[in-house]
């Protein structure tokens, strides 16, 4: 008498990262308040019990989607802000990557997922406000680290202020996100980014 093979546990019927990307699309399109669990269920192919089991309630699901978006943004920013190219080129790489995201909505005004959805809910929701605040601070620090490196390497004048310049770089990113959402043309926003980079790099060492 042979032993019957043991039954394996039921495999997951979803890919967590793929599901989170689909969730992001739902919230990005309709916002937090305008997105129902039914819409998320339809987009992910997961019923409500499965959604709750995998992610928790709607707020927990949104917060996980927001963290996932931040993480993807940090990776893209880190890859763009390499220190083996001039600072102005590195900054423009960040803005070009951002523009490729902000204009990825098949013709719809899109902008930044975090800026477009979290800012509305942050007023009353402490957890979303905290995630938004930490996410923006991380972007500031990413810019600051790269600008400090340029400053230390003599690419900027000694009196340049890396903190102030990093906040200007971040503010430019947020402005582009909002204006993209409002329907500004991509070429116009690219020009805005280039003008900002010129200002940030105006204290470039050796510049006449």
Residue pairs with C-beta under 8 A, 6 or more apart in sequence:
13 46
13 50
14 44
14 45
14 46
14 50
14 54
16 54
17 68
19 44
19 46
19 54
19 55
20 64
20 65
20 68
21 68
22 40
22 43
22 44
23 40
23 43
23 44
23 55
23 61
23 62
23 64
23 65
24 65
24 68
24 69
24 113
25 43
26 35
26 39
26 40
26 43
27 35
27 62
27 65
27 113
27 117
28 105
28 110
28 113
28 116
28 117
29 35
29 108
30 39
31 116
31 117
31 120
32 62
32 117
32 118
32 120
32 121
32 128
33 120
33 121
35 58
37 48
37 51
37 58
40 46
40 51
40 58
40 61
41 47
41 48
41 51
44 51
46 54
51 61
55 61
55 64
56 64
59 125
59 127
59 128
62 117
62 128
63 127
63 128
63 131
66 113
66 114
66 117
66 118
66 128
66 131
66 132
66 135
67 131
69 113
69 114
70 114
70 131
70 135
70 138
73 114
73 135
73 139
74 138
74 139
74 142
76 94
76 97
76 101
77 94
77 97
77 139
77 142
78 142
80 90
80 93
80 94
80 96
80 97
81 90
81 91
81 93
81 94
81 142
81 143
81 145
81 146
82 90
83 90
83 146
83 149
83 150
83 153
85 93
86 155
87 146
87 147
87 150
87 155
87 156
87 200
87 201
87 204
88 197
88 198
88 200
88 201
88 204
90 146
91 143
91 146
91 169
91 193
91 197
91 200
91 201
92 193
92 194
92 197
94 143
94 169
94 173
95 172
95 173
95 176
95 190
95 193
95 197
96 190
96 193
98 112
98 173
98 176
98 177
99 176
99 180
99 186
99 189
99 190
99 193
101 110
101 112
102 110
102 111
102 112
102 176
102 177
102 180
102 181
102 189
103 110
103 180
103 186
104 110
109 180
109 181
109 182
109 183
110 116
110 180
110 181
111 177
111 178
111 180
111 181
111 182
112 174
112 177
112 180
112 181
114 132
114 135
115 174
115 177
115 178
115 181
116 177
116 181
118 128
118 129
118 131
118 132
118 135
119 132
121 128
121 129
122 128
122 129
122 132
122 133
123 129
136 170
136 174
139 170
139 173
140 166
140 167
140 170
141 166
143 165
143 166
143 169
143 170
144 162
144 163
144 166
147 156
147 162
147 165
147 166
147 169
147 200
148 162
150 156
151 160
151 162
154 205
155 204
155 205
156 162
156 165
156 201
156 203
156 204
156 205
157 203
157 204
157 205
159 203
160 203
165 200
168 196
168 199
168 200
169 196
169 200
172 192
172 193
172 196
175 192
176 189
176 192
176 193
179 188
179 189
179 192
180 186
180 189
